[in-house]
């Protein structure tokens, strides 16, 4: 709870900035609020913005993958720089399966006493949205000097990638199974003000603040412009930022908010999304995750979007096909409703 209060104070301080501002202070090496890990490497689309999954192995170990292998995990924590999964009694370690080709070593989770992988939370800016986020910067392979190196992912099986440790000063590359350097980002569950921002205790005694002195009631990173695109000219009204199933507490049903049809592509715009859903006869359209468009004629009452200004910050991802437009967020839909023919077409009001 205290960490979420710190998050709220942090976001209040940076909300007035038009660009990402790195707050002062050093973050604690412990994050007790549950989080999920996203990997980022904007230059490598095959792995960029995918999530770490845990795969149960022999002896209770958990192997780490991105892609279709393993189980999505939302309840990781960080204790003194070590990633833990308390329900399984395991922590992130480095050891085993050393490769003579590229000198990488497996990163996995176990309850045994293998050398830990040590991380330091740091503030950074999301490469896609410029939103503030917290990265888990790799610091050291415990008891294996020198410090440094990085975490990488290399192709495994069933279109997945496994996590590896790449030592400092190493220049070797496996041309058949390149280990791609990635950044680990902790996405704290339940941090609703900004979907990509997480928190940890700062050594600063007061909440970080923006360098801007201008105040505004608009959500972060919007520069006083609400983060949705006005499509009333196309006959669609904006209702709000609607959650997908994993954002609903308590869980309601294991289904998409708009499950009837999907259009996805790196050229997605609001107009393409509305045209697709409208042509298919649907009355609701929801751009999501920059490049996805979902459609349906109804949605569960528990997925009804809020009408607060703060709620809109969850849908601040720019569209893949037009950076001037907004296309949802991480498991959040920019929800639009088709206006009745000849009737009023007015966006919802947010306060």
N, C-alpha and C positions, 0 to 999 in steps of 0.2 A: 504493500500500500504506500509506504514511504517513497519507494522508487517511482511510483506512478505520480505522486505529488511533485517530485522533482521534475518529472517529464512535463507536467502541466505548467510548472513555473518556467521551465526552459522554453517551451513552445510559446508561451505568452511573451517571452522576451524577444524571440526571433520572428514573430508573426508579421512584423511590419516591414521586413526586408524583402526586396524584390528578388534577391538572389540568396543562395546558400551562404550563411555566415557561420564560421566555426567558433563556437563559444570558448571562452577562456577556461582554464582549469584542467586538471588531470583526472581521468576517470578511475574509479576503483577497479581492482582486478576481480571483483565479485559482482555478479548479476544474479540476484536471487529470484527475480520475476521470471516465469517460464518464457522461453523464446524458441523460435525456429531459425535455422540457418539457411540463408540464401547465398549462392555463389555468384560472383560477378566477374566478368571479363568482357567488356563491351566490344572488344576487337574479335571475339570468338563467339559468334551467335549460337553455336552448337551447345555451349555450356552456360552462356550468360543468362542470369536470372532464374536458374533452376535451383531446386531445394535439396538439402541433404536428407537422405532416407537412411534408416537403420535396418540392417538385414541380420536376422538371428543366425548365428553360426554355432559351431560346436563349443561345448564348455561354457555356454552362456555369453560368449563374446558377441559383439555387434560390429559387423562390417559396414562401412560407410560408402554410400553410392549417391550419385545423381542420376536421374532418368527413371525408367519404369521399375527398377529393382528395389526391393525393400519397402519399408513402411514409413509414411510421412510422420514426422515427429515434431510436436509442438511444445514439449515440456522439458527442453534442455535448460541447464543453468550453468553459470560460470563460478567456480570457487577457487580463489587465489590463482586465477589465470588458467585453470583447467576446466575444459568442457565436461560436464557431468550429465548422465541420464539417471537420476535418482531412482525412478521406478524399477529399472533393471539392475541397479547397483553397479554401473559401469562408468568409466571415464575415458577420455581421449588419450591414447598413448601412441608411441611410435615404436615399431619393432616387427621383425619378421618379413619374409618375402623381399629381401634386399635384391635389387636388380643390378647385375654386373654391367648391363648395357648403359643405363643412364644414372646409376648410383642413387636411385630413389628407394625409399623404404615405406612400407605400408603404414598408413594412419588408420587406426581402428579404435574400438572401445572395449574395455575389459575391466573386470574387477580384480585382476592380478596386479602385481607390483611392477609392471613394465615401465620404462621411462616415460614420463608425461610429456605431452605436447603443451607448451606454455604460450598463452596468448595475452595480449594487452588490449582492452577496449580503447578505441580512439574515435573522435569525431571525424566525419568525412562528409562529402557531398555525393549524392547519388549521380552516377554518370549519365543516366537517362533523364531524370526529372529535376535534378539539382536540389532535391530535398535533402534536409539534414538526416544523416543516418549514423549508426555506430558500427564500426568495423572491428572485427577481432583480428588484430594484427599479430602475425606469428612472431614470437620472440625467440624461443629456444627449444631445442631437443634436450630434455633434462639429462644432465650428466654427460653430455656429448658436446664439448666445446669444438669450435667457437660458436657463439650464439648467431642467430640469423637464419638465413634460408627462407624458404616459403612453402606454402601448401599448393599442390597441383592436383589435377585430376587427369587420369588417362583412360582410354577406352577399355572396357571390360567385356561384358556379355549382354546380350539382349538390348543393345543400344544404350547401355548404361556406361558410366564412368566411375572409377574407384578413386578414393582419396589417397594421396601419397605425400611424402616429405622429400623436398629437393634441397640438398645441403648448400650452404653458402660457398661461393667460389666454384661451384660445379658448372661445367660447360657441356657436359655430355647430353646427347639427345637420342632417344630411341625413335628412329625414323618411321618405324612401323606402329609404334604406340606412343606417340608424343604425349608427354605429361604437361598439360596446359596450366600455367600459373593462374590462380584465382584468388579473389578477395572474398573473405567470409564476412557476412553481414548478419547481425543478430536482430531478428524481427520479434519484438516482445509481443506476446499475445495479450489482447485486451487494451493495448495502447491505441485508443480510437481517434486521437486527435490528428495524428499523421500516420498512415499505415506503414510507412517505411522508416519511421523513427523509433528508436529504442532508447532505453535509459539505464544508467548506472549511477551510483553515488559519486559526486564530484568532490574534489578536495577543496573546492571553493566554498566559503561559508555563506555565500549569497547566490541566488539563482543567476545564471549567465544572462546577459542581455544583449540585444542587437546594438550595432554601432549606429543605427538610425534613430533619430529622435522623433520621427513622425509616428503618430499613433493611428490605428485603424481598427475597425471591427471586422474586417475581412479576414478570411483564413490565410494561413501562411503561404508564401510563395505566389500570391495572386496579385500583388501590387494594387490592392483595392478593387480588383476585378474578380467577381465570383467565378470559381472554377467550373463553369459549365458553358456549353456552347448554345446560343439561342438558335433553335431550329424551328421557331414558329412559322417562319416564311415557307418552310417545307411542309407545314401541317402537322408538326409534332411539338408537344409541350414537355418541358423538363419537369419531372416530379421530384427528383432528389437522388441522393447517392444510396443505392440499395445494397444490402449485404448478400453475399453468397452463403452457402450452408455453414462453412467453417467459421464465419464471423458471428453466428447467432448463438447466444447463450441464454438459457440452456438450449441444446440442439433440438431442432424441430423435425427435420426429415433429411435423409441423405440424397437430396436432389438439388439441381441447379435452380436458381431463382427464375430464370427464363429458359426452360429446357427444350423447347420445341424445335429450334433450328439454330445453326451456327454458321457464321461466315468469319473466316480468319485470313489475315494477310498483312504484309508489311506496307500495303498501300491503303489501309483502312482509314476512312474519314467518317464523320458523322453522317454526311449525305449518303455515302455508300451503305452505311448500316441501316439508315431509315428506309432507303430505297429497297434494300434486300428484304427487310422484314415486311414492309408494306406490300411489295409484290407477292409475297408468300401468304398474304392475308392476315398477318398478325397485327395486333393493336399495341403491343409493347415492344420496344427495342432498347437494348442495353449494351453500349460499347463498354469493353472491359480490357484491362491489361494492355492498353495501347493498340492492340492488333486483333482483338476478338469482338464479335458482334453476336449477341444472343437475342432470341425472339420467343414470344409466347402471347397467348391471349389472356393470361391471368397469372397471378403469383400468390404465394402463401401470405396470409395476413402478418405473419411474423417477419416477413421480408420488407414490410412497408418502410420506406426511407423516412428519416427524420427531416424536419424543416428548420433546423438550426444552422447558423452560419458555420459553426465548428464541424458539423457533420460533413460538409462539402469537401473538407480537406482530405478525406479518404479517396476522393475521385479526382486527384490532381495530376494524373498521368497524361502527358500529351499524346495525341493520336500519332500512330506510326506513319500515316500518310499525310499528315498536316500538323506541324508543331504549333500552329496557332489555335488548335482545337483541343478539347479535353475528351479523353476516352477512358473513363473509369479509373480503377486502381487495382491493387493486389487483392483479389477476391471481393471487389466492390464494383457495382455497375452504375454507370451514369444512366439513370432510368428515364426513358421518354415514353409518352403515351400519344397515340395518334388522335388528333383532334377531330371532332365530329364534322362532317361535311356541312358547310354553311354556318357552323356554330363558332363560338369564341375559341381562341387558341392563345392561352395565357400561361406563362410559366408559373410554377409555384413560388410563393413568397417565403424568403428565408430571413429569420430574425435572430 
